[in-house]
Amino acid sequence: MKNFFFTIVKTAFNQRRKMLRNALSSFKFKEDDVVKTLLTKRAEQLNVQEFILLTTNILT
């Protein structure tokens, strides 16, 4: 889980100034309004808790 979290964060920051939807397009997320909102932001706009939310949304 810890390594996967770092993979998500690293992938999100690899394409700066782009929305997370584009940077994390290789991952499949559950349909959730909160996740949809987060994916419209840039990586630098998210805090640690929001990255954890994205990571757990992929794993579950």
ROPADREN-9589 format. One line per 10 residues: their letters; for each residue y negated, x negated, z of N, C-alpha, C, O, CB. Coordinates in pm, whole numbers, plus 50000, padded with zeros to 5 digits. Each point is the difference from the previous one (the first is absolute). Last residue first. Glycine has a CB too. Example, Ala and Ser with C-alpha at 12.3 -4.5 7.8 and 13.67 -1.06 7.14 Angstrom:
REM residues 2
sa) 50225/48715/50708/49881/49918/50006/49891/50077/50073/49889/49949/50017/50174/49933/49768  50509/50089/50208/49881/50089/50000/49880/49910/50000/50002/49896/50066/50115/50293/50059
REM end
This chain:
REM residues 60
tlinttllif) 50037/50955/49639/50071/50119/50048/50028/50098/49890/50059/50106/50024/49833/49863/50195  49873/49607/49712/50133/49976/50057/50075/50126/50037/50123/50003/49994/49790/49786/50089  49632/50216/49751/50091/49951/49896/50142/49991/50056/50096/50037/49932/49715/49833/49958  49842/50247/50399/50016/50107/49904/50094/49959/49888/50070/50084/49944/49700/49999/50111  50096/49607/50275/50102/50092/50051/50022/50117/49906/50109/50058/49998/49828/49876/50234  49728/49755/49651/50130/49934/50005/50109/50094/50050/50109/50005/49942/49774/49778/50098  49666/50364/49961/50051/49988/49864/50141/49940/49999/50087/50047/49927/49677/49927/49989  50015/50046/50497/50032/50135/49953/50057/49996/49858/50098/50069/49971/49720/50025/50175  50015/49510/50034/50126/50034/50065/50045/50139/49955/50119/50022/49976/49822/49835/50224  49639/50001/49660/50105/49926/49929/50137/50028/50060/50099/50009/49928/49734/49811/50016
eqvnlqeark) 49800/50365/50275/50019/50067/49871/50103/49927/49914/50076/50065/49928/49687/50018/50083  50109/49728/50404/50074/50124/50022/50027/50073/49869/50107/50058/49982/49790/49961/50245  49826/49594/49770/50141/49968/50021/50085/50126/50016/50109/50009/49945/49823/49774/50161  49627/50289/49615/50025/49922/50122/50151/49981/50015/50079/50048/49918/49709/50042/50193  49892/49982/49424/50100/50050/50094/50008/49912/50123/49973/49880/49996/50155/50216/49813  49595/49816/49799/49947/50115/50073/50096/50054/50105/49960/50081/50084/49909/49975/49714  50222/49586/49880/49910/49952/50105/49939/50114/50082/49938/49975/50103/50011/49829/49752  50338/50287/49766/50073/49936/50110/49908/49958/50113/50036/50015/50117/50133/49906/49720  49681/50494/49865/50032/49860/49972/50063/49939/50123/49982/50049/50111/49828/49933/49724  50230/50557/50035/49910/49898/50056/50040/49862/49951/50105/49983/49939/49855/50159/50263
tlltkvvdde) 50280/50268/49714/49878/50001/49920/49898/49899/50050/49892/49985/49942/50148/50255/50009  50383/49845/50264/50023/49932/49873/49877/50002/49908/49996/49928/49901/50244/50133/50119  49768/50172/50403/49999/49854/50019/50015/49925/49869/49940/49894/49982/50158/50139/50245  49935/50437/49768/49864/49959/50032/49992/49849/50017/49906/49936/49951/50054/50285/50159  50463/49969/49830/49922/50014/49876/49856/49955/50021/49942/49935/49913/50204/50255/50016  50133/49833/50447/50034/49885/49915/49922/50006/49869/49953/49897/49952/50276/50094/50150  49728/50373/50187/49940/49882/50063/50025/49877/49913/49910/49919/49979/50123/50182/50250  50167/50309/49645/49855/50000/49978/49933/49876/50058/49906/49947/49941/50099/50301/50060  50499/49764/49806/49933/50028/50127/49850/49989/49977/49954/49907/49934/50243/50005/50202  50312/50000/49624/49883/50082/49972/49940/50044/50132/50057/50083/50072/50040/49997/49706
kfkfsslanr) 50174/49455/50182/50021/50144/50017/49871/50073/49965/49891/49945/50015/50283/50016/50165  49930/49562/49590/49952/50061/50122/50038/50147/50004/50016/50065/49896/49794/49772/50112  50332/49667/49731/50006/50145/49997/49961/50056/50137/50058/49963/50101/50122/50030/49721  49695/49524/49888/50064/50063/50115/49994/50152/49987/49907/50055/49942/50030/49747/50202  49855/49899/49544/50143/49971/49993/50078/50063/50116/50123/50002/49998/49821/49785/49883  49570/50229/50071/50069/50094/49911/50150/49975/49991/50075/50089/49959/49715/49929/49912  49801/49788/50382/50131/50032/50059/50082/50094/49914/50085/50074/50052/49813/49892/50172  49664/49888/49640/50061/49879/50054/50141/50024/50052/50086/49913/49989/49686/50007/50070  49963/50447/49781/50037/49909/49893/50073/49877/50051/50099/49958/49941/49704/50122/49932  50037/50235/50439/50093/50072/49912/50048/49908/49888/50118/50001/49964/49766/50217/50088
lmkrrqnfat) 49771/49648/50247/50137/49972/50045/50103/50069/49913/50112/49951/49985/49803/50022/50246  49608/49885/49564/50053/50098/50094/50146/49966/50033/50073/49943/49919/49771/50235/49990  49816/49431/49965/50071/50109/49932/50052/50096/50106/50023/49961/50114/50042/49889/49691  49713/49721/50273/49904/50092/49940/50069/50108/49917/49937/50061/49914/49897/49754/50082  50478/49774/50091/49877/50039/50068/49915/50092/49917/50004/49999/49877/50001/49787/50243  50509/50067/49906/49910/50052/49896/49875/50053/50067/49987/50119/50026/50208/49940/49824  50127/49747/50428/50014/49917/49878/49906/50044/49889/49953/49917/49923/50285/50044/50138  49834/50257/50380/49886/49908/49985/50010/49910/49877/49905/49928/49969/50073/50077/50277  50368/50309/49863/49876/50077/49996/49880/49909/49975/49908/50038/49928/50192/50131/50228  50327/49640/49912/49992/50065/49870/49869/50077/49985/49940/50000/49892/50310/50018/50103
kvitfffnkm) 49842/49791/50423/49977/49895/49901/49986/50059/49860/49912/49959/49924/50217/49879/50218  49988/50454/50210/49862/49950/50016/49968/49896/49895/49892/50003/49941/50120/50042/50305  50429/50119/49766/49907/50107/49962/49856/49949/50006/49922/50021/49907/50240/50153/50179  50173/49539/50072/50010/50015/49855/49902/50105/49949/49934/49979/49898/50308/49953/50112  49809/50010/50453/49922/49890/49941/50004/50003/49848/49904/49962/49934/50145/49901/50269  50214/50451/50027/49859/50026/50028/49913/49893/49935/49900/50031/49935/50162/50081/50281  50400/49826/49779/49961/50100/49901/49852/50036/50017/49929/50021/49901/50307/50069/50095  49965/49622/50317/49983/49933/49871/49953/50096/49892/49920/49964/49914/50256/49874/50150  49926/50341/50358/49884/49912/50010/49973/49930/49867/49885/49992/49956/50163/49975/50288  50339/50300/49797/49881/50083/50000/49874/49913/50000/49905/50028/49927/50221/50153/50194
REM end
